[in-house]
Amino acid sequence: EGASIIDIGAYSSRPDADDVSTEEEMARLRHALNLVRQHQPDAVVSVDTFRADVARMCVEEYGVAMVNDISAGEMDDEMFPTIARLGVPYIAMHMKGTPQTMQINPQYEHFLKEIFYFFSEKVQKLRDLGVKDIILDPGFGFAKTIEQNYALLRSLSSFRDIDGGRRLLVGVSRKSMIYRALGISPEETLPATQAVHFKALENGADILRVHDVAEAVRTMSLYRLMA
Protein backbone atom coordinates (compact mmCIF):
# COMPACT_ATOMS: atom_id res chain seq x y z
CA GLU A 1 0.00 0.00 0.00
CA GLY A 2 2.99 2.30 -0.21
CA ALA A 3 4.67 2.14 3.19
CA SER A 4 8.39 2.88 3.27
CA ILE A 5 9.14 1.10 6.56
CA ILE A 6 7.56 -1.81 8.45
CA ASP A 7 7.73 -1.20 12.21
CA ILE A 8 7.46 -4.38 14.28
CA GLY A 9 7.09 -4.57 18.06
CA ALA A 10 6.35 -7.41 20.48
CA TYR A 11 5.83 -5.43 23.69
CA SER A 12 2.63 -3.39 23.77
CA SER A 13 3.16 0.22 24.84
CA ARG A 14 -0.52 1.05 25.38
CA PRO A 15 -1.43 2.36 28.84
CA ASP A 16 -1.62 -0.40 31.48
CA ALA A 17 -0.09 -2.96 29.10
CA ASP A 18 1.13 -6.22 30.64
CA ASP A 19 4.85 -6.66 31.11
CA VAL A 20 6.53 -9.10 28.71
CA SER A 21 9.80 -10.86 29.49
CA THR A 22 12.87 -10.38 27.30
CA GLU A 23 12.70 -14.03 26.25
CA GLU A 24 9.05 -13.77 25.23
CA GLU A 25 9.66 -10.51 23.35
CA MET A 26 12.52 -12.13 21.42
CA ALA A 27 10.46 -15.22 20.60
CA ARG A 28 7.58 -13.13 19.26
CA LEU A 29 9.92 -10.99 17.17
CA ARG A 30 11.76 -13.96 15.70
CA HIS A 31 8.43 -15.38 14.54
CA ALA A 32 7.32 -12.08 12.98
CA LEU A 33 10.68 -11.25 11.41
CA ASN A 34 10.97 -14.69 9.86
CA LEU A 35 7.59 -14.15 8.19
CA VAL A 36 8.51 -10.68 6.93
CA ARG A 37 11.83 -11.88 5.54
CA GLN A 38 10.07 -14.83 3.88
CA HIS A 39 7.33 -12.79 2.17
CA GLN A 40 8.99 -9.35 1.80
CA PRO A 41 12.75 -9.95 1.81
CA ASP A 42 13.57 -6.43 0.62
CA ALA A 43 11.38 -4.60 3.15
CA VAL A 44 13.00 -1.94 5.32
CA VAL A 45 12.19 -3.04 8.87
CA SER A 46 12.26 -1.08 12.13
CA VAL A 47 12.09 -2.86 15.49
CA ASP A 48 10.07 -1.24 18.30
CA THR A 49 11.87 -2.15 21.54
CA PHE A 50 13.37 -0.45 24.59
CA ARG A 51 15.72 -3.38 25.33
CA ALA A 52 19.30 -3.33 24.05
CA ASP A 53 19.60 -7.12 23.85
CA VAL A 54 16.45 -7.34 21.76
CA ALA A 55 17.64 -4.55 19.44
CA ARG A 56 20.99 -6.27 18.95
CA MET A 57 19.35 -9.62 18.15
CA CYS A 58 17.06 -8.05 15.55
CA VAL A 59 19.82 -6.12 13.81
CA GLU A 60 22.48 -8.83 13.88
CA GLU A 61 20.27 -11.84 13.13
CA TYR A 62 17.62 -10.33 10.85
CA GLY A 63 19.23 -7.24 9.33
CA VAL A 64 16.70 -4.85 10.87
CA ALA A 65 17.45 -1.35 9.57
CA MET A 66 16.56 0.86 12.55
CA VAL A 67 15.60 0.77 16.22
CA ASN A 68 12.51 2.54 17.57
CA ASP A 69 12.81 3.05 21.35
CA ILE A 70 9.76 4.42 23.22
CA SER A 71 11.95 5.26 26.24
CA ALA A 72 14.88 6.99 24.49
CA GLY A 73 17.27 4.89 26.56
CA GLU A 74 15.53 5.52 29.88
CA MET A 75 14.53 1.86 30.41
CA ASP A 76 17.87 0.25 29.47
CA ASP A 77 21.22 1.90 30.17
CA GLU A 78 22.86 -0.27 27.52
CA MET A 79 20.66 0.96 24.67
CA PHE A 80 22.74 4.00 23.63
CA PRO A 81 26.12 2.16 23.59
CA THR A 82 24.46 -0.74 21.74
CA ILE A 83 23.05 1.58 19.06
CA ALA A 84 26.48 3.16 18.66
CA ARG A 85 28.04 -0.27 18.07
CA LEU A 86 25.29 -1.41 15.70
CA GLY A 87 25.51 1.78 13.62
CA VAL A 88 21.80 1.91 12.70
CA PRO A 89 19.37 4.86 12.75
CA TYR A 90 17.73 5.36 16.14
CA ILE A 91 14.28 6.73 16.95
CA ALA A 92 14.16 8.31 20.41
CA MET A 93 10.68 8.91 21.82
CA HIS A 94 9.66 11.08 24.76
CA MET A 95 7.78 9.39 27.59
CA LYS A 96 7.61 9.86 31.36
CA GLY A 97 7.50 6.64 33.39
CA THR A 98 6.65 3.31 31.76
CA PRO A 99 3.69 2.07 29.70
CA GLN A 100 2.20 0.86 33.00
CA THR A 101 2.48 4.26 34.75
CA MET A 102 2.72 6.95 32.06
CA GLN A 103 -0.92 8.09 32.12
CA ILE A 104 -1.26 8.27 35.92
CA ASN A 105 -1.59 12.02 36.36
CA PRO A 106 1.35 13.19 34.18
CA GLN A 107 2.80 16.42 35.62
CA TYR A 108 5.04 19.07 34.03
CA GLU A 109 6.20 22.47 35.28
CA HIS A 110 7.04 23.74 31.79
CA PHE A 111 5.64 21.18 29.36
CA LEU A 112 7.29 22.07 26.03
CA LYS A 113 10.56 23.24 27.59
CA GLU A 114 10.92 19.96 29.48
CA ILE A 115 10.47 17.89 26.32
CA PHE A 116 12.89 20.11 24.39
CA TYR A 117 15.49 19.73 27.15
CA PHE A 118 14.87 15.95 27.29
CA PHE A 119 15.64 15.61 23.59
CA SER A 120 18.61 18.00 23.68
CA GLU A 121 20.21 15.93 26.42
CA LYS A 122 19.52 12.61 24.67
CA VAL A 123 20.84 13.82 21.32
CA GLN A 124 24.05 15.07 22.92
CA LYS A 125 24.66 11.73 24.66
CA LEU A 126 24.06 9.84 21.42
CA ARG A 127 26.30 12.19 19.44
CA ASP A 128 29.08 11.77 22.05
CA LEU A 129 28.89 8.01 21.42
CA GLY A 130 29.11 8.52 17.67
CA VAL A 131 25.46 7.94 16.73
CA LYS A 132 24.77 10.08 13.67
CA ASP A 133 21.26 9.23 12.46
CA ILE A 134 18.86 10.23 15.26
CA ILE A 135 15.11 10.65 14.70
CA LEU A 136 12.92 12.25 17.37
CA ASP A 137 9.39 11.14 18.26
CA PRO A 138 7.59 13.58 20.62
CA GLY A 139 5.51 10.70 21.98
CA PHE A 140 1.92 11.72 21.33
CA GLY A 141 -0.29 9.98 23.88
CA PHE A 142 2.59 8.98 26.16
CA ALA A 143 2.31 10.72 29.55
CA LYS A 144 0.38 13.62 28.04
CA THR A 145 -3.15 14.98 28.36
CA ILE A 146 -5.32 15.66 25.31
CA GLU A 147 -4.58 19.38 25.60
CA GLN A 148 -0.84 18.76 25.90
CA ASN A 149 -0.86 16.56 22.80
CA TYR A 150 -2.32 19.38 20.71
CA ALA A 151 0.06 21.93 22.21
CA LEU A 152 2.85 19.57 21.14
CA LEU A 153 1.41 19.31 17.64
CA ARG A 154 1.27 23.12 17.31
CA SER A 155 4.91 23.40 18.41
CA LEU A 156 6.22 20.39 16.50
CA SER A 157 8.51 22.35 14.20
CA SER A 158 10.60 23.63 17.13
CA PHE A 159 12.01 20.14 17.71
CA ARG A 160 13.53 20.08 14.23
CA ASP A 161 16.05 22.70 15.41
CA ILE A 162 17.67 20.51 18.07
CA ASP A 163 21.38 20.03 17.38
CA GLY A 164 21.32 21.62 13.96
CA GLY A 165 18.28 19.78 12.63
CA ARG A 166 16.50 16.56 13.48
CA ARG A 167 14.08 14.40 11.53
CA LEU A 168 10.74 13.94 13.28
CA LEU A 169 8.47 10.91 13.54
CA VAL A 170 4.82 11.36 14.51
CA GLY A 171 2.51 8.57 15.69
CA VAL A 172 -1.09 9.71 16.26
CA SER A 173 -3.04 7.02 14.41
CA ARG A 174 -6.20 5.90 16.29
CA LYS A 175 -4.98 7.50 19.53
CA SER A 176 -7.17 8.78 22.35
CA MET A 177 -6.14 12.39 21.66
CA ILE A 178 -8.41 12.04 18.61
CA TYR A 179 -11.25 9.76 19.61
CA ARG A 180 -11.72 11.14 23.13
CA ALA A 181 -11.60 14.70 21.87
CA LEU A 182 -14.37 13.88 19.38
CA GLY A 183 -16.36 11.46 21.53
CA ILE A 184 -16.06 8.61 19.03
CA SER A 185 -14.57 5.12 18.99
CA PRO A 186 -11.02 4.31 17.80
CA GLU A 187 -12.58 2.55 14.79
CA GLU A 188 -14.21 5.83 13.69
CA THR A 189 -11.05 7.94 13.70
CA LEU A 190 -9.78 7.42 10.14
CA PRO A 191 -10.86 10.80 8.64
CA ALA A 192 -9.80 12.75 11.74
CA THR A 193 -6.49 10.92 11.88
CA GLN A 194 -5.71 12.06 8.33
CA ALA A 195 -6.49 15.65 9.32
CA VAL A 196 -4.00 15.39 12.18
CA HIS A 197 -1.49 13.71 9.86
CA PHE A 198 -1.76 16.64 7.44
CA LYS A 199 -1.18 19.14 10.24
CA ALA A 200 1.81 17.14 11.48
CA LEU A 201 3.35 17.19 7.99
CA GLU A 202 2.66 20.90 7.74
CA ASN A 203 4.44 21.42 11.08
CA GLY A 204 7.56 19.46 10.14
CA ALA A 205 6.94 15.71 10.48
CA ASP A 206 9.13 13.55 8.22
CA ILE A 207 7.77 10.10 9.08
CA LEU A 208 4.23 9.05 9.98
CA ARG A 209 3.72 5.87 11.99
CA VAL A 210 0.29 4.64 10.96
CA HIS A 211 -2.21 1.79 10.94
CA ASP A 212 -4.07 2.74 7.74
CA VAL A 213 -1.25 2.81 5.22
CA ALA A 214 -3.04 3.53 1.94
CA GLU A 215 -4.96 6.48 3.39
CA ALA A 216 -1.86 7.95 5.01
CA VAL A 217 0.08 7.64 1.74
CA ARG A 218 -2.69 9.58 -0.04
CA THR A 219 -2.60 12.27 2.65
CA MET A 220 1.16 12.60 2.26
CA SER A 221 0.82 12.77 -1.55
CA LEU A 222 -1.70 15.61 -1.30
CA TYR A 223 0.49 17.44 1.21
CA ARG A 224 3.44 17.27 -1.18
CA LEU A 225 1.29 18.70 -3.99
CA MET A 226 0.27 21.62 -1.79
CA ALA A 227 3.62 22.25 -0.12
N, C-alpha and C positions, 0 to 999 in steps of 0.2 A: 504493500500500500504506500510505499514511498519513504519509510523510515530510514534514517541514516545509521542509527545505532540501536542495538537490542540491549536493554538493561535488564539484568537478571539478578534477583535477590532471593534468599531462602530464609530470611529472618524478617518477619513483618514489623514494620515501624509504625503501625497505626497506634493510636492511644490505647493503653491497657493491653497491648499485645503480650502473649505468653513468651517467656524466655525460651530460647532454643540453644542447646549445647553446641559447642564448636563441632563436635563429631557429626551431629545431626545436620547442621548447616552445610558441612562439607559433603555429606552423603546426598543431600537434596541437590546441591549445585552440580555435583558430578553427573547425576542423572539428567538434569536439564541441559548441561553443557554438551554432554554426549549426543543428545537429540539435536541440538542446534548445529553442532559440527557435522552430524550425519546428513541433515536436510538442507542446511544453508552454510556450507563450509567456508564461504567467503564473507560471511556477515561480520561486521565490526561489533564486538560484544563488550559491554561494560558490566562489571560485577558490583552489585550493591551490598557492601559489607563494611562493618566497622572493625573487623578483626584482621590483624596483620597476617596471621598464619593462613587464614582463608584466602586473603588477597594473593598471597604468594603462591598458594596451590593453584588458583585459577589462572594466574599469569604464566607460571612455569609449566603447568601440565596441559593447559588448554589454549594458550596463546591469547588470553583475554587482553583487550587493547587498552582498557582504562579501569580505574578503581573509583567507585562512587561511595563516599564515606559520610553517612548522616551525622557523625559526631565530630568531623574534622580533627580526628586524632584524640579526642577527649576520652574515649572509652578504651583505648589501647595505646599505651606509650610507645609501642614498637611500630606503630603504623607509619609515622613520618620517615624513620630510617629505612623501613622496608620499601616504601615507595621510592626513596632515593636510590636504593640498590636495584630495584626492578626497572626504573627508568621509563615508567609509563605515565600518561596524563592522570591527574588526580583531581577529583571533584570534592571540594570541602564544603559541607553544609553547616549552617548555623542551627544549633538546637541548645536549649538549656535542659539539663537533666538527662533522662533516658526515655525511651518510648513508653515505659510504664509510669513515669512521673511528670512528663513534660507539660501536660495540660492541667496540672493541679495548681491553679492560681498562679500563673506565670507573672512575675513582678520585674519591672525595670524602673530605674531612676530616670534615665535618658535613653529611651528605646532605640532610636536610630543611631545615636552616637555609640552606644554599647555594641551594637552589631558591627558598625564600621571598625571600631577598635578591635573587636574579636577577630575580624578578617585580616586587619593590618598585622596583628601579632602572628596569626597563623601563616600568612604569606611570608613574613620575614623568616620564621623558623624553617619553612620549607625551602626558601631560597638559600638560606645558610647551609642547608644540607645538599644543595645542588639540584633541587627539583625545579624544572623550568616551566613545565606546562601545567598551570594551576587554574582550575575553573571554579568559580564561586557560585554556591546555591544559597540564597537567603533563607531557605527553609520555611516556605509558606505552610502554615498549619502546624508548625512544630514549636510549641511553647509560645504561642501568640494568640491573642484574641482576634475576633473578626475585624475589629477596627484597626488593630495593629497590622494585620495582613494587608489591608488596603493602604495604610500609611506607607508600608514597605513598598507596595507596588508603585505608588506615586513617586517614591524617592529612589527607585531601582537604578536609575542611570548613575547615581553618585557612587555606587560600588564598582563601576567600571574604572574609576580613577585610581583605585588602590594599586600602589606600586607600579605606576606608569601604565596601567591598563590591564584589566582582567576580563576574560570572557565570563558570561553569566549564564547559568542554567536556571530555569524556572519550572517548578512542578506545582500546578494548581488543579490539574484535572480531577473532577468529581470530588473536590475537597469541601469540607464543611463551611469554609469561608464563602462559598457560593451557595450551596443548598440551604444552609441555615439562614443566610441573609435574605434569601428569596422565599423561604418557607416551603421548599419543595423537597423531593427525594433525590438521592444521588443519581438515580437512573434518569431523572428529568433534567440533568444539568448540561447536556451537550451544547445547546445553543449559547447558554450563558458562559460556559467554559471557553468557547471560541472567542467571545467578546473579551474575556480576560486575557486570553492568549494574544489577541491583537494588541491590547494595551501594553502587555509585557514586551512584545516585539518593538512597539513604538518607543518604549522607555529603555530599550537597550538589551533585551534578552537575545542571546545567541543560540541557545538550545532550549527546546521545549520537551519536557518529559511528560508523556501523554498515555492515555488508554486508547483513545479513538484516533488511530493514526491517519486514516484517509482524510478525515475532516480537518485535523490539525495541519496536514500538508496543504490542503486547499486554503486554509486561513493564512499560512505562511506565504503561499504563492500570491494571494491578493495583496498582502502587506508589501511584498517586494515590488509589485506593480505600482503601488501608491507611494512608495518611499521615494 
